[in-house]
């Protein structure tokens, strides 16, 4: 179950290749969340879409080769120029003139190309762990010429006990290895993307998305050839919009030096997330969401001015925000009783409830006030019901698969407390 369903969806046709897009929310500002490497599709933005779409219009789309898009095997469908043109077609299809671009890793290529060649369509650009080669890569990464060479096996003494694919580390980034052991490569690659402890859910998500495509698609994309470093630097030098670059200090895919060089070349701001890996938007969605909203907020032309009035804490009326879980109803009666007892001790206390159906039914019957932001909450109860068979619920996995919903609902809580 998704935390936020799209308000509109459709396809654009790029020379017979259909690309699926989705639109969430509305507003004067649009964020275009770009595709990254074809090995995953646009659902990797699941931690951002529910939150950002409450504050702006959010558009995502799948590049060719994964998700709802076609899977062509012609390298011409995967060039940077084609990726940039596809982004413009999506913006045209949803009726948007200018957007804030947000890219992860390989998505930086299309973002830079758009900034250089269609600046009138770009309001600002956020790069997360940009893979565009503007600085030297990690030495451990396999040289480009090894991609087409036979992959070297480990000596027998170094083969892990019970191991079936005796190839080490970046030697797996190899044409033949992809064809022979694509799933093993996906486990290796995403294991390197998430260097943070306790990342099994994020790794499993990414491997699952990778298995929705195949090595033949990635090989066709590899033939498209990334632009040379000189081209990337030239595009960055032409940047005329505000830029934010976000990078994890423990990124094992792209070194922080790459983001430092990109921020310098574009005149942008750099934010380094200490101890974060290559995909911080999945492991630290709250921090990334707040950075994205703050950046986009600075670009809005309709941002209201400060009210110019503030009350010190000691002089404010007494207020409480009461959170009550929607899973099970027994505690809802208890929570209402607690609220009544609180009012006995503090008659002037105002209580707002952040709650979902069916708890809201109990609250309304008790005459309690439900905070209007409760309407933004993704349904945890519906998720559990969807995970349940007639007499069957794998509770641990149901909770793990609720990560998207829990992240979205925490962002609602965060906004209410802040406001």
C-alpha positions in Angstrom: 0.0 0.0 0.0 1.3 3.4 -1.0 1.3 6.3 1.4 0.1 8.7 -1.3 -1.7 7.8 -4.5 -1.2 10.0 -7.6 -3.8 12.6 -8.4 -3.0 12.2 -12.1 -1.0 9.8 -14.2 -0.3 9.2 -17.8 2.4 8.5 -20.5 4.5 10.5 -22.9 5.7 8.9 -26.1 9.3 9.3 -27.1 9.6 7.9 -30.6 7.5 4.8 -29.8 8.9 4.4 -26.3 6.2 5.1 -23.6 7.3 6.6 -20.4 4.9 6.6 -17.4 4.6 9.7 -15.2 2.6 10.6 -12.0 1.5 13.9 -10.5 0.9 14.4 -6.8 -0.6 17.5 -5.1 -1.0 21.0 -6.5 0.4 24.5 -6.0 2.3 27.3 -7.8 5.6 25.5 -7.4 6.5 22.2 -9.1 9.2 19.7 -8.1 10.3 17.3 -10.8 11.8 14.3 -9.2 14.0 12.9 -11.9 14.8 9.2 -12.7 18.2 7.9 -11.7 20.0 4.8 -13.0 17.5 2.4 -14.7 18.2 -0.3 -12.2 15.5 1.2 -10.0 12.3 3.1 -10.9 10.6 6.2 -9.5 9.2 4.6 -6.4 12.6 5.2 -4.8 11.2 8.7 -4.1 8.5 7.1 -1.8 9.9 8.8 1.3 9.6 12.3 -0.3 6.4 12.3 -2.4 3.8 12.3 0.5 5.5 15.1 2.3 6.5 17.4 -0.6 3.1 17.0 -2.3 1.4 18.7 0.7 3.5 21.8 0.0 3.9 21.8 -3.8 3.1 19.9 -7.0 5.3 16.9 -7.3 5.9 15.1 -10.6 7.8 11.8 -11.0 8.4 9.6 -14.0 10.1 6.4 -14.9 12.9 6.5 -17.4 13.0 3.9 -20.1 13.8 0.4 -18.9 11.9 0.1 -15.6 8.7 0.8 -13.7 5.7 1.8 -15.8 7.8 2.6 -18.8 8.8 0.6 -21.9 12.0 -1.4 -21.9 13.7 -0.7 -25.2 17.0 -2.3 -26.1 18.2 0.4 -28.4 21.0 2.5 -26.8 19.6 5.6 -28.4 16.8 5.6 -25.9 19.2 6.0 -23.0 21.3 9.0 -23.9 21.6 12.0 -21.7 20.0 14.2 -24.4 17.1 11.8 -24.6 16.7 11.8 -20.8 16.6 15.6 -20.7 14.1 15.7 -23.6 11.9 13.2 -21.8 11.8 15.4 -18.7 10.7 18.4 -20.8 8.0 16.3 -22.5 6.7 15.3 -19.0 6.6 18.9 -17.9 4.7 19.8 -21.1 2.3 17.0 -20.5 1.4 18.2 -17.0 1.3 21.8 -18.1 4.3 23.1 -16.2 6.6 25.8 -17.6 9.3 25.9 -14.9 10.2 23.4 -12.2 12.7 22.7 -9.4 14.7 19.7 -10.5 15.6 17.0 -7.9 18.1 14.3 -8.9 19.8 11.3 -7.3 23.2 9.9 -8.4 23.0 9.3 -12.2 20.0 11.6 -12.5 22.5 14.5 -12.2 23.4 14.1 -15.9 19.9 15.0 -17.1 19.6 17.8 -14.5 22.9 19.4 -15.6 21.9 19.1 -19.3 18.6 20.8 -18.7 20.3 23.6 -16.6 22.7 24.2 -19.5 20.4 23.8 -22.5 16.9 24.7 -21.2 17.6 27.2 -18.4 14.2 28.9 -18.9 12.5 25.7 -17.7 14.6 25.3 -14.5 13.7 27.3 -11.4 16.4 25.6 -9.2 18.2 22.2 -8.9 18.9 19.9 -6.0 21.6 17.2 -6.5 21.7 14.2 -4.1 25.0 12.2 -4.3 25.5 13.4 -7.9 27.3 10.8 -10.1 28.2 13.2 -12.9 32.0 12.9 -13.1 33.3 16.3 -12.2 35.9 14.9 -9.8 38.0 11.6 -9.8 36.0 8.5 -8.7 36.8 6.2 -5.8 40.0 4.3 -6.6 38.2 1.0 -5.7 35.8 1.4 -8.6 36.7 -0.9 -11.5 38.4 0.9 -14.5 36.1 1.5 -17.4 38.0 -1.0 -19.6 37.3 -3.8 -17.2 33.6 -3.5 -17.9 34.0 -5.4 -21.2 36.7 -7.8 -20.0 36.1 -11.3 -18.6 35.5 -10.9 -14.9 38.3 -12.3 -12.8 37.3 -15.1 -10.3 38.8 -15.2 -6.8 41.4 -17.9 -6.2 39.9 -21.0 -4.7 41.3 -20.3 -1.2 39.4 -17.0 -1.1 36.0 -18.3 -2.2 33.5 -17.9 0.7 32.2 -21.1 2.1 29.2 -22.1 0.2 29.7 -19.2 -2.2 28.4 -19.7 -5.7 29.6 -16.5 -7.3 33.4 -16.2 -6.5 33.9 -12.7 -7.7 35.0 -9.8 -5.5 33.6 -6.3 -5.1 33.7 -3.9 -8.1 34.8 -6.7 -10.5 31.1 -7.5 -10.5 30.5 -4.2 -12.4 31.0 -6.1 -15.6 29.0 -6.8 -18.7 29.4 -10.6 -18.5 28.8 -10.7 -14.8 25.5 -8.9 -15.2 24.4 -11.5 -17.7 25.5 -14.4 -15.6 24.6 -13.2 -12.1 22.4 -10.1 -12.3 20.7 -10.6 -9.0 24.0 -11.1 -7.2 25.3 -7.9 -8.7 22.2 -6.1 -7.4 22.7 -7.3 -3.9 26.4 -6.2 -4.1 25.7 -2.8 -5.6 22.9 -1.8 -3.2 24.9 -3.1 -0.3 27.5 -0.5 -1.2 24.8 2.1 -1.7 23.6 1.7 1.9 26.6 1.8 4.2 24.4 2.7 7.2 23.7 0.0 9.7 20.2 -1.6 9.7 19.6 -0.9 6.0 18.2 -4.3 5.1 14.7 -3.0 4.2 16.1 -0.3 1.8 18.5 -2.9 0.2 15.7 -5.4 -0.3 13.5 -2.6 -1.8 16.2 -1.7 -4.3 17.0 -5.3 -5.3 13.3 -5.9 -5.8 13.0 -2.9 -8.1 16.2 -4.0 -10.0 14.6 -7.4 -10.7 11.7 -5.6 -12.5 14.2 -5.0 -15.3 17.2 -7.0 -16.5 20.8 -7.0 -17.6 19.9 -6.5 -21.3 18.3 -3.2 -20.4 21.3 -2.0 -18.3 23.6 -3.0 -21.1 21.7 -1.0 -23.6 21.8 2.0 -21.3 25.6 1.5 -20.9 26.0 1.8 -24.6 24.4 5.3 -24.4 27.7 6.4 -22.9 27.9 9.1 -20.2 29.4 12.4 -21.3 33.0 13.2 -20.7 34.1 15.1 -17.6 34.8 18.2 -19.7 31.2 18.3 -21.0 29.9 17.9 -17.4 32.1 20.8 -16.2 30.9 23.0 -19.1 27.3 22.3 -18.3 27.9 23.1 -14.6 29.6 26.3 -15.5 26.5 27.5 -17.4 24.3 27.0 -14.3 22.2 30.2 -13.8 19.7 28.9 -11.1 20.1 28.3 -7.4 21.7 24.9 -6.6 21.7 22.7 -3.5 24.0 19.7 -3.3 23.5 17.0 -0.7 26.0 14.2 0.0 26.6 11.5 2.6 30.1 11.5 4.2 30.2 7.7 4.0 29.1 7.4 0.4 30.9 4.4 -1.1 29.7 4.9 -4.6 30.6 8.6 -5.3 33.1 10.5 -3.1 32.1 13.7 -1.4 34.8 15.5 -3.4 32.5 15.2 -6.4 29.8 17.2 -4.7 32.3 19.7 -3.5 33.5 20.3 -7.0 29.9 20.5 -8.4 28.8 23.0 -5.7 31.8 25.1 -6.5 31.3 24.9 -10.3 27.6 25.8 -10.0 27.9 28.4 -7.2 25.6 26.2 -5.1 25.3 25.3 -1.5 26.7 22.0 -0.2 25.2 20.0 2.7 27.2 17.0 4.0 25.2 14.4 6.0 27.6 12.8 8.4 27.7 9.0 8.4 25.2 8.8 5.6 25.6 6.7 2.5 24.8 7.0 -1.2 20.9 7.2 -0.9 20.2 9.4 2.2 16.7 10.1 1.0 15.8 6.5 1.9 17.7 6.2 5.2 17.3 9.8 6.4 14.1 10.9 4.7 13.1 13.5 7.4 16.4 15.4 7.0 16.3 15.3 3.2 12.6 16.3 3.1 13.3 19.3 5.2 16.2 20.3 3.1 14.2 20.0 -0.1 11.2 22.0 1.3 13.5 24.7 2.7 15.2 25.0 -0.7 12.0 25.1 -2.7 10.5 27.5 -0.2 13.2 30.0 -1.0 12.2 29.9 -4.7 8.5 30.4 -4.2 7.2 33.8 -5.4 4.0 33.6 -3.3 5.7 32.9 0.1 3.7 34.8 2.7 5.5 37.4 4.8 6.0 36.8 8.6 3.0 37.8 10.7 5.3 40.0 12.8 3.8 38.8 16.1 5.2 36.3 18.5 4.2 35.2 22.0 6.7 33.9 24.6 6.1 30.4 25.8 5.1 31.3 29.4 2.3 33.6 28.1 0.8 31.1 25.6 -2.4 29.3 26.3 -2.0 25.6 27.4 -2.3 23.3 24.4 -1.7 19.6 23.9 -1.4 17.4 20.8 -2.6 13.9 21.5 -1.5 11.1 19.3 -3.7 8.0 19.3 -2.9 4.9 17.2 -5.6 3.7 14.7 -4.6 0.0 15.2 -7.1 -1.4 17.8 -9.8 0.6 19.5 -9.4 -0.4 23.2 -6.8 2.2 23.9 -9.0 4.9 22.3 -11.5 4.8 25.2 -8.5 5.0 27.6 -7.1 8.0 25.8 -10.4 9.8 26.0 -10.5 9.2 29.7 -6.9 10.5 30.1 -7.9 13.7 28.2 -10.9 14.2 30.5 -8.7 13.8 33.6 -6.2 16.2 32.2 -8.9 18.9 31.9 -9.9 18.3 35.5 -6.4 19.4 36.5 -6.0 22.1 33.8 -9.5 23.4 32.9 -8.1 25.8 30.3 -6.2 23.0 28.4 -6.9 22.8 24.7 -6.4 19.3 23.2 -6.2 18.6 19.6 -6.0 14.9 18.4 -3.8 13.7 15.6 -5.6 10.5 14.8 -7.1 8.4 12.0 -10.2 6.3 11.4 -11.6 4.4 13.3 -10.2 6.3 16.3 -11.7 9.5 15.0 -15.2 8.0 15.2 -14.6 7.4 19.0 -13.3 11.0 19.4 -16.2 12.6 17.5 -18.7 10.7 19.6 -16.9 11.9 22.8 -17.0 15.6 21.5 -13.2 15.8 21.1 -11.6 18.0 18.6 -9.6 16.3 15.7 -6.8 18.3 14.3 -7.4 19.1 10.6 -4.0 17.8 9.7 -5.3 14.3 10.6 -6.7 14.3 7.1 -3.2 14.1 5.7 -2.3 10.9 7.6 -1.8 7.8 5.5 -3.9 4.9 6.9 -1.9 2.6 9.1 -5.1 0.5 9.8 -5.9 0.1 6.1 -2.3 -1.1 5.5 -2.6 -3.8 8.2 -6.0 -4.9 6.8 -4.5 -5.1 3.3 -1.6 -7.2 4.7 -4.0 -9.7 6.4 -5.4 -12.8 4.9 -8.6 -14.4 6.2 -6.8 -15.9 9.2 -3.2 -14.8 8.5 -1.0 -11.8 9.3 2.8 -11.9 9.1 3.0 -9.0 11.6 6.8 -8.3 11.4 6.8 -8.1 7.6 3.6 -6.0 7.7 5.4 -3.5 9.9 8.5 -3.5 7.8 6.4 -2.8 4.7 4.7 0.1 6.5 7.9 2.2 6.3 6.6 4.4 3.6 3.4 5.1 5.6 5.2 5.7 8.9 7.6 8.1 7.3 4.8 10.1 5.7 2.8 10.2 9.0 5.9 11.3 10.9 6.3 14.3 8.5 2.6 15.3 9.3 3.4 15.1 13.0 6.6 17.2 12.4 4.7 19.9 10.6 1.9 20.1 13.2 4.4 20.4 16.1 6.5 23.0 14.3 3.4 25.1 13.4 
